[in-house]
């Protein structure tokens, strides 16, 4: 079923997602997959930990533009910086869902990710078509199936 034809799609309201990856190919594929699934999606991008922090801070005062979802590539920085970033986000924005994307799917990495406070861990596929299919499934689940809380009260 096309997400656009799904009865759950809200065509009247933008849905903001912060995509945090330094990989331009991943950024392009994520853009294609998400925009192709939901016409009202609005994507903002960050390519470093500093850009993520600044982007969230800048959007905090713009309630209706604040991201409803953060897609975070583990390879955006050294792992310890990413774990600290997730902890910091959890303190400031405890309701912001964080999806961690990584080609490192070792059990200790997955465990650390969930312990740090992520909501989902996506093992990045090396096959382009499988990776694209994962992103379409991810879009369907996070944008159509679940009900996400507002990031913070007005």
Secondary structure, DSSP 8 states (H G I E B T S, - for coil): --GGGSTT--TTS-EEEEEE-S-HHHHHHHHHHHHHH-TTEEEEEESSHHHHHHHHHHHHT-GGGS-SEEEEEGGGS-HHHHHHHHHHHHHH-TTSEEEEEES---HHHHHHHHHHT-SEEEE--SSHHHHHHHHHHHHHIIIIIS----SS--
